[in-house]
Amino acid sequence: MNSISKFFHLDENHTSFKTELLAGLTTFVSMSYILFVNPNVLGASGMDKGALFTVTALSAAFTCIVMGLVANYPIASAPTLGLNAFFTYTVCLGMHVKWQTALAAVFVASILFILLTIFKVREMIIDAIPADIKYAISAGIGLFIAFIGLQGGKLIQNSDSTLVTIGGLNNPTVWITIFGLIVTIFLMIARVPGAIFIGMIAAAVFGVVIGQVPMPKGVISSVPSIAPTFGQAVFHISDINTVQMWVVVFTFLLVTFFDTTGTLIGLVQQAGLMKDNKMPRAGEALAADSSGMLVGSVLGTSPVGAFVESSSGIAVGGRTGLTAVWVGIFFLISTIFSPILSVFTTQVTAPALIIVGVLMAENLAHVHWTNLEIAIPCFLIAIGMPLTYSISDGLGWGLIVYPVSMIAAKRFKEITPMMWILFVVFIIYYVVLNVK
């Protein structure tokens, strides 16, 4: 136990083995839905759902464990939402591209991703972003994850006239979220250790009691083979031979680049691990992140990236890579205990995401709101992430406006070359996304 404590620097980070275990379990439960969502989304492209379940768990486990051991950050990764939908509905179904070829595009994008990491391009970007913008990114992710929680918990729903509206109380699953949220709020304010995780357990039990969450049909299941998807990305790399496919490659690259970079910044900021506006061990964290995308593509899944749900583990005290290692271990265990995971529905995990959003929104207090040239881009980032349902899109809004507002304030000398580069890159990014 002492060797583990020394390796992860638990004492220096004011945490403990027990806290890191609870944090890892909380993060895993918060993001375990991806084990079921990813196979359903990618399965629509023709891929084998059984293989996808195992691949999702293995790619997540690999990236989490590498992140924990190499970078010592409490940040978990898995195949990301959004990009899996782009993979299936835009590339495979919309462009009529075979899923094997789409995997090859992810593989090529991951190699470019690793090269950008090796040459420290991502690290330079993180260091160049002003402190106010970093705080806005963290708060924006908080608003985004709270929005996901409210949506998943059915407290808000889509509306043809107003886009979103309040959910109906006649929906019994809404009461699972309401019950879990009330319990979690009470425990959080009462400063009960593990309040967020206890709240999820309470919501799950409540859901079972009212008959809206089915009891698991079993405890242990066999592990589906990954043979149908393994290696297909490499075998079909020669299919990347058209302008259309290179547009797909760069879309995967750009969205993953800025989504994961923004997420890493926000989570490290939330954990209080930023030092002098810089992210310690950034190179190691980015290497873990990009290697996970490469391994995931070979196994057979859409891009792997840092998950905002990691914030739930950070909120209960996770501060080191031991949290991420635990998440990885739980993902490995989940390959045989998948029936139990069915209890943790989106309504059960929703309260945790909403509370985490509250905690991350605290970062808005550090933004210099009286300076419009700072306030406007920060506001656009914070509000843009939930409204566009994309971390990278919200980030782009703010980083494009930032140089403009600084010039208007006659502070153009404070705009670093990297911020100008990001200004141009995001303009290109939006153009690429709109290429049909």
Salt bridges, closest charged atoms under 4 A:
GLU12 OE2 - HIS9 ND1 3.17
ASP132 OD2 - HIS368 ND1 2.86
ASP289 OD2 - ARG122 NH2 3.13
GLU373 OE2 - ARG411 NH1 2.73
GLU414 OE1 - ARG411 NH2 2.83
